Amino acid sequence: MTPEGKKLLNIVILGFAFMFMFTAFQTCGNIEQTVLISFNGTDFHGTGYTSMAIIYGVFSASNLISPSVVTVIGPQLSMFFSGLLYSAYIAMFIYPFTWTFYTASVLVGIGAAVLWTAQGNVLATNSSETTIGRNSGIFWALLQFSLFFGNLYIYCAWRGHDHITDKDRKTVFISLTVISLVGCFLFFLIRKPESEPSSSSDVTESLLQTESDDSSASSRSVSYFYVFILNSCKLFCILTFYSGVYGTSIGAMTRFGTDAKGLIGLSGICIGAGEILGGGVFGMMNKCTRFGRNPVVLLGLITHYLAFYLIFLNIAEDAPVAPEAGTDLQAFITPSVGVALLCSFLLGLGDSCFNTQLLSIIGFMFKDNSAPAFAVFKFIQSIMAAIAFFYSNYFLLHWQLLILVVSGFLGTVTFFGAEWVAEAKRRNSDYDSI
């Protein structure tokens, strides 16, 4: 197999490993608030939103050390041990206690920082300028298949259930724990890519370009710092919404009938369909137009705005914070299951537009220093996710949608600026080489 073929195989294995792990973890996140509301244990006092806020708060702080961990033990072992912490968090739901619930939340936050920093490193080291868009799309599409399988099981198992029993909970989380562990061991199949031989002319050119690269590093870092901040606000606010809040809201709508709980799983499947379609198509589009990545990001913003508007019309405002019995309130139209699932698909499609292009631009601009770059990216993302999960305990639906609208607009505008800077630098580099 050629070196390029081995790199592509590494990306595929990475995608499958994350698919198994996040089949378990994303399904867990999608249902945990509903599961804990239905939990019979009188000594348990925890909420899924608070747990996720803790995870992403610790995730944020841990990004300060995650590049060092990845450098010391390598990306492969970093992902394996981090995956074990994810598996432990999922297994905790089999017999949940308040202290184990929140302790596991702290540990998985640490693991998440190391996992995603290592993932970014593997993606960047197995990609080139010409393959980073393709590889980002392949990885993202495989990752988002995780939304299909676990949520399909949830839909089939919980359809028609008004209450989640202890048996239902244990069966689901034992299965998810095993699936997560399979993903952990797949990381051992990833091989270190072969370094391409450098000719003497390559070395000379590299030495000649060092001075100009150093002089532009400061301005480039400043430019991308802003896109990190505002796109992180956008991405993890929407992740918080579709991975924890929206499914809970659908399950709380008593006007959807006895299938409301099962619709949580079906909603996750529709989100996954949008993510996979976007990952497969939009991962390639940054090379297909003269405007680079901007058209895809703009499409993501328009798609999300349409979804937010339909959710505002279709879902009751108190659905995210409704008790176990749910809410009987109606929004502005008669609640429609079809509209709710269409919104799920649009949320996934729009999210993939942003994520594939961000993975591509970061992997390209910081190929030789990818671990710190992805750590900074995840650091800012996780701060916003922690804030978003915290306010999800209290904010009604229309306020959460307003936050998403504002952060989406700001994130898109800053991405445009960063992409234009990157394109200008690319053109200047081509001119200098000529």
Disulfide bonds with the S-S distance in Angstrom:
none
